[in-house]
C-alpha cells in the first residue's frame, strides 16, 4: 500500500498541485476494507490498495472542481481512472498498474451509482 500511495502522490497529486498553483484537498485516500465497506465503496476499490484519492479544489466549489478535473486531462497526467463524481461534487483520481486513462462521470440513477464514459 505504501508504495502505491507514493506512486499516486509523485505521479499525479504533486504534479497536479504544482500545475494548479493552489492547495488541493484530499477528502479520501487509502481506506482499509472495513472503512471502504462502511462508506459504500466498491469491493475492488482502488482506495483499498492505496491507488486512489478523492480530491477537491481548495474552494470546494463545483466550478473549481471542474477546472481541476480538466487540468488533470490537459496536463496528460498518467492516471488510471479519472471520475467526475456527481456533477463535480468531488473528483476521484487513481494511479495504478494499468494506466487505462479511463474518464468517467458518476451519476445517481434509481438509487444506484452509474458510471458513464466521458468524451
TALIN-V25760 format. One record per helix or strand of 3 or more residues. SS is the DSSP state (alpha for helix, beta for strand). FROM is the first residue (numbers start at 1). LEN is the number of residues. If there is no record, write none. Layout:
SS:FROM:LEN / SS:FROM:LEN
//
This chain:
alpha:2:19 / beta:24:5 / alpha:33:6 / alpha:46:4 / beta:52:6 / alpha:62:13 / beta:81:5 / beta:90:5 / beta:102:8 / beta:112:6
//
